[in-house]
Amino acid sequence: MGFFAAVSRVKSAQKCGSIFLRHLRCMSNVPEETVYSGPKPQTPNQRVTLTHLRQKHRKGEPITVVTAYDYPSAVHLDTAGIDVCLVGDSASMVVHGHDTTLPISLDEMLVHCRAVARGANRPLLVGDLPFGTYESSASQAIDTAVRVLKEGGMDAIKLEGGAPTRITAARSIVEAGIAVMGHVGLTPQAISVLGGFRPQGKNVASAVKVVETALALQEAGCFSVVLECVPPPVAAAATSALRIPTIGIGAGPFCSGQVLVYHDLLGMLQHPHHAKVTPKFCKQFARVGDVINKALLEYKEEVTNGSFPGPAHSPYKISASDVNGFLNELQKLGLDEAASAAAEAAEKIGTPQSQSSNGGSPPSQ
């Protein structure tokens, strides 16, 4: 009997331990089944994986990608069922107010990556390698990519361009075990040599270069290639030539998927500075910026005229007896004006006061 009792106690302890661990996981911000930090688990029913993207590509199903930079936008992408969330170095322009993508640092990008990783549970998360963090050597590129996964919580990285050093960097990162998305056409990090934000592929030589560069990135092991600001026939040719998905942005309807920036597609920023960097190819699916501006003006007006906050937005109550006790204590401290202000506020906000010996006025000492 003693043996069976001992077994029963062990099973009971194991059961309690299992329940505790389940509750502990619910309280943890570290995804279940992960070791330390890094990418979240890619379970088929919960997370979009490279396998999902390959399956969609084989079936000819368009892939949806949105560029986002923070927790609230990531939550929206998650809710909408977007396939891929790209944390782009365009945050330099859209969030930080710079005129180009060049100024943003790796540490700044990691802040954006971590915020997005906290909000997006379903999409595949791809983080941009910012300018100056991967061009010097394969070793530098790998080190940066590792940080984006380990410290940023991304599933993959994206890098721009098709110069031999960029191809080498892409290949080295893939060989290090990190998924890479390529980027050809208009590559904003190369505006110094491109002469500004100029579309590519508009003549024979440039069009052939777009396709050849995309093929080189595929051979380097990239799982997908972004085609930015190229004519639709060039994008169609690249998409046909490649075995991996193409993601178009300003490249027409013949790519395997499309990407737009969260702020751009929502029409969030109606501002002269942002207007000059908002691309012509972007469709505004809403004019959220107008709604925001209207709300801010209404807020300013209600604060100015004193109608906000009213009783409905002043929810924290104090009982009538505690109000009277509070007034007494204020008067003991010699704060008669503060006591009068508190009594007047209680009356205006609707806190019922009990009648005191002096007819409901603040009690005297």
N, C-alpha and C positions, 0 to 999 in steps of 0.2 A: 504493500500500500504506500510505503514511504517513497518508493521509486516513482509511482504514478503521480503522487502529489508533487514531487520535484519536477517531473516533466510538465505537469499542468502549470506550475509556477513559471517555468522557462517560457512556455508558449504564451502565457499571459504577459510576461515582460516583453517578449518579442512583438506582440500585438500592440502593446502600449508604445513601444519604441517606434513601430511603423506609423502609428497615428501621429506621434510627435513629429516625426520627420516630414509627414505630409503637411502638417500645419506649418512647420518651419519653412518648407519650400514656398508655401503660400505667402509667408511674410517676407521672403527674400526677394531682392531685386535682381538676383543672379538667376538666369534661366535654368530650369531643371536640366540635368544631364550634361552640364558643361563643366569643364575643368578651369577653374579660376575665371578669366575674363575671355575676351575675344568674341567671335561670331556666335549668334544665338543658334540653338539646335535647328537643324533643317529636317523637321519631321514632315512627311508627305502631306498630311492633312492640315497642317498649320502654317507652314512656311513655303514661300515660293523658292525653288531651288534651280540650279542650272539644268537639272533634269526636266523640270517643268517647262523651262524656256525652250529647251530642245524639242520637247514634245509639241509645244504650241507651234514652233517653227516648222516642224515636219507636217503638221496638219494644216498649215497655212493660216493659223489664227493670229491676228495682230497682237503684238506685245505692247502693253501700256507702261510708259515710264514718265515720272514727274520728278523734277528737281526741287528739293525742299531743304530747309536749313535748320529747323527747330522742332521742338516737341509738339506744339499745337498743329503745325502743318503735317507732321508725320502721323499724328492721330487721324487727321482727316483723310490722308492717303490710305491708311490702314482700313478705315471704315468704308471707303469707296471701293476697296478691292483692287487697287493699282498693283501691277505686277512687280515693278522695280522702282525703288526710291533712290535717286542719285543725289548725293550730297555734293553739289558742284562748287568749284572754286569761283563760280559766278556770284557766290555770296559776297565776294569782294566788292562787286558793283551793286547788287540788289540790297544787301543788308548793311554793308559798311560804307557805301556811298562813294566808292572810288570810280574812276572813269574806265578802268581796265581790271582784268583778273590778276594782274601781276603782283600787287602789293600783299595779298593775303599770305599769311605764314602757315606752316604746318601746325603749330600749336593752336592757332585760331581755327583751322579746319578741324582739328580734333575736337574742339569744343562743340562745333556744329554736328559732327558725326555722333558724338555721345548723346546729344540732345535728341537727335533723330532716332537713334537706336532705342532710346527709352520709350518712344511713342509709336514706333512701327513694328508690330509683331509679325505681320504677314509678308510684306514685300521683301524681295531680295534687296539688300542694302549695298550700294556701291559708293565708295568714297573717291573723290578726285585727288590725285597727287598734285599739289600746288607747284607753281613755277619755282625752279631753283632747288627742288628737293629730290630729283632723280636723274638729272642730265649728266652729272659728272662722271659717274661710274656705275657699273652693275651692282657693286656693293652698296653704294648710296641708295640706289633704287630699291633694292631688297630691304634695306634697313627702314626706309620710309614706308614701304608697303606693309611691313610687319607691324609698325607702329599704328598704321591706320586700322589694321585688324585687331591688334591686341589692346590698344588704348582707345580706339574709336568705336569698336564694336561692329565694324563693317563685315560684310561677307565677301567682298571683292573690291578691287580698285579700278580706276580708270586713268589712263594717261593719254596725252595728246601727241599727234604727229607721227610721221613715218620716216624720219631721218634714220640713218643706220644706228646712231646711238640710242634712239628711242626704240627701234626694233630690238636691239640687244637688251635694253632694259626690260621690255615686255617679256622677252624669252627668259631672261634670268629670273624674273619675278614668278613666272609660271613654273619654272623648274624648281623654285623654292617652295612650291605648293600653294600658291596664291592665285586665284582666278583674276583674269585681267580683261577689261573692256577697252578696246582701242577707240581712236577718235581721229577722223580725217576730214578733209575739206577745209572749211574755215576753222582754224585752230586758234582760239583767242590768245593763247600764251605766245603765239608766234607773230603777233601784230607788228613787231619791230621789223621783221623781214617781209611780211605780207603787205606792209604799207597801210595798216589800219584794218578795220573789220570789213574785209572785202570777200564777196562770194568767190568760190573756186570752181574749176571745171567748166569755165565759160569759153574755152577754146580747146582745140584738139589736144595739144600737149598737156594742158592742165587737166582735161577730162581723163586722159589715159593715166596720168599720174595718180589721180584719185583712186582709180580701180587698182592699179598696181600696188599702191600703198596699202589698200584694204587687204589685198591678197597676201602681202608680206606680213601684216599683222595677224592674219589667220594662220599663216605658217609658223609664226612665232608662238602660237598657242592661245591667242585671244578667243574668248567664248562669244564675243559680239563686237560689232564696230558701229560707232556713231558716225553718221554722215551729216555734216552741217553745212548749210548754205551752198548746195550744189544743184544744178538743173535736174529736174525729174528724170530725163533720159539717162543721165550719168548715174544717178542713184539706182535706177532700174537695172542698168548694166552691172553695177557693183553687186547688187542684191542677187542677180542671176548667177554671177560668177562665183560667189562665195557659198560655202557650205554652212556658215554660221549666220545668225540673224543680224540684220542691219537695223539700226534705230535712227530714224530720220528726224532732223530738226531744220526746217526750212529747206527740205529736200524732196518735197512732193509726196504723193500717195503710194509710191511703189516700193517702199521699204517694208521690212518685216515688222516694224513697230514705230511708234512715235514718242517723242519726248518734248515737253514744254516746261518752263519754269512756273512753279506754283503761283508766284505773285503776278506773273504776266498773264496766265490763262484766266485768273480770277479778276483781272483788271483792278488790282488792289491799290496801285500807286498812281494817283492822278497828280503828278508833280512834274514841273518842267525838267528837272534833272533826270528823273527816271524816264520821262517821255523820250529824251534824246538817246537813251540806251535801250529802249524797248524795240525789239526787231520788227520789221515789216511783216514777217511771216506769221507772227503770233496772233491767233484768234482769241479774243476776249470772250470767254464763255459766261462771264458775269461782269458787273461793274461794282465790285465790292468796295472799291475806293470811294465811290460816291456815297454809298451807305455809311461808311466809316466817317466821312467828312460831315454828313448830315447829323449823325449821332453825336459827334464831338461838339458841333455847334449848339445842338439842343442841350447837351450837358452843361456847356458853358453858360447858356442862357438861364437854365434852371438854378444853377449854383449862384449866379449873379442876382437873380430876383428872389432867391430864398425859398423857392418851392421844392428844391431837393437838398437834403433828404427830408421827407415828411414822415408822418407816423408809420406809414407802410414800410418804410426802409430804415426805421429805427427800432429794430425788433427786440432789443435787450432791455428787460424790464427790471424795475426795483419796486418792491412792495411799498404801500403807503406808510406802513409803520417804519420801514427802513429809511424811507425818505425823511420822515420826521426825526428819526434818530440821527441821520446824517446831518440834517440842518442844525440840530442841537450841538453836534460835535464841531461843526464849522464855526458856530458862534462862540463856543468855548475857546477856540483857537484865535478868536478875534477877527474872523473872516466874515464879517457881516454882509459885505457886498457879494461874496461868493455864495453865501447862504441864500440871499435874495435871488441871485441868478439861478441857483438850483431849484428853488421853489417855483420861480416863473417858468423854467423849462419843464418841470414836472406837470404844471398846469396846462401848458401848451401842448405837450406831447400826449397828454391823456392819462397820466399816472394818477389814480385816485388817492387823494390825501384824506386821512382821518381828521375830524375836527378836533383841534386842540383847545386848550382852555382860553386862548385869546382869539377864538373865532376862526381858526384855520390859518392864521398868519404864522410865519416862522416863530417858534417858541423862543421866549427871551430867557436869559440866564437867570 
